[in-house]
């Protein structure tokens, strides 16, 4: 099983917004350049983050800003904003029609439902322990450590990132 990349893309985007919105307009093109995906994916993710109340987006080239204190946004908030768990809210989905004539098919839900719910709860608990402030602080530390300076990002024409 692999969770889609929407969660890591959204976390990457929020980190860029947090670190760069004071100095630059953080537009979908700006974010797409950092994340390395098409701006259409960025715009869809921005829309999901906005709907969840995590960011504000100005129309046109106004850019995005984070609406809450970074310590008040957890990775669980980000995950829930961008990952579709459907009506059930369950991470794991079951095949719809296990054979009721088969003893295993008849009982597979009884065997797995509680365990899968525990696994999902454990994952969500772990995600709730890390705030966006933690992620941003870690990113800043890694950037500083890597080049021994404040930032390894330089900007060209306000939308293109140049990595040193």
Buried (B, 14 or more C-beta within 10 A) or exposed (E): EEEEEBBBBBBBBBBBBBBBBEEBBBBBBBBBBBBEBEBEBBBBBBEBBBEBEBBEBEEEEEBBBBBEEBEEBBBBBBBBBBBEEEEEEEBBEEEEEBEEEEEEEEEBEEEEEEEBEEEBEEBBEEBEEBBBBBBBEEBBEEBEEEEEEEBBBEBEEEBEBEEE
